[in-house]
Amino acid sequence: MRTHARIAAVLTAGTLTALIAGPAQATEYSSVLKVRGIQYDAPGTDSNKCSTGNTRQEYLTIKNYSAKTTVNLKGYVVKDAAGNHFTFSANHYLQPGDYVKLRGGNGTESDANNVAYRASCNFMWNNDKDTIYLYKPSGAHADTHAYTKAKNDRDRNGYITYH
């Protein structure tokens, strides 16, 4: 009995060590909506003035990867590592293969031109590193991506592509 208990303890400890020491990988969630890409560093000098700033050039692209299902974004939430968030409060339907760009700045949240505005001229995404969280209306994860400028933006254009 004691031998079996020791083996179980060693295996459990070894498994935990392997899980903790294992390589960092993106987690795949069961969602047809995924983050397609992010323009985390808007072109030009950063300015969050609504009238003359470049926050409208900072955006997150969310794509419907389903072959058959139309998805309503209403209730989906986008967050960053600091807790900044945006909740889609209006009906916004993404047909299969369709996408929406969630931009900074003022504007409407509608199906027009596949753009929704956060109604905030403050930057949401950090230029050096950040984490993007996409949550379903139920609160379940839909997609998550962490980035660093040095590691993930090899051409240094302020844009990173996922999926």
HELIX and SHEET records of a PDB file:
HELIX    1   1 ARG A    2  ALA A   21  1                                  20    
HELIX    2   2 THR A   55  GLN A   57  5                                   3    
HELIX    3   3 ALA A  112  ASN A  114  5                                   3    
HELIX    4   4 LYS A  149  ASN A  152  1                                   4    
SHEET    1   A 5 VAL A 115  TYR A 117  0                                        
SHEET    2   A 5 TYR A  99  ARG A 103  1                                        
SHEET    3   A 5 TYR A  59  ASN A  64 -1                                        
SHEET    4   A 5 LEU A  33  GLN A  39 -1                                        
SHEET    5   A 5 TYR A 159  THR A 161 -1                                        
SHEET    1   B 2 VAL A  71  ASN A  72  0                                        
SHEET    2   B 2 TYR A  93  LEU A  94 -1                                        
SHEET    1   C 4 HIS A  85  THR A  87  0                                        
SHEET    2   C 4 VAL A  77  ASP A  80 -1                                        
SHEET    3   C 4 LYS A 129  TYR A 135 -1                                        
SHEET    4   C 4 HIS A 141  THR A 148 -1                                        
END                                                                             
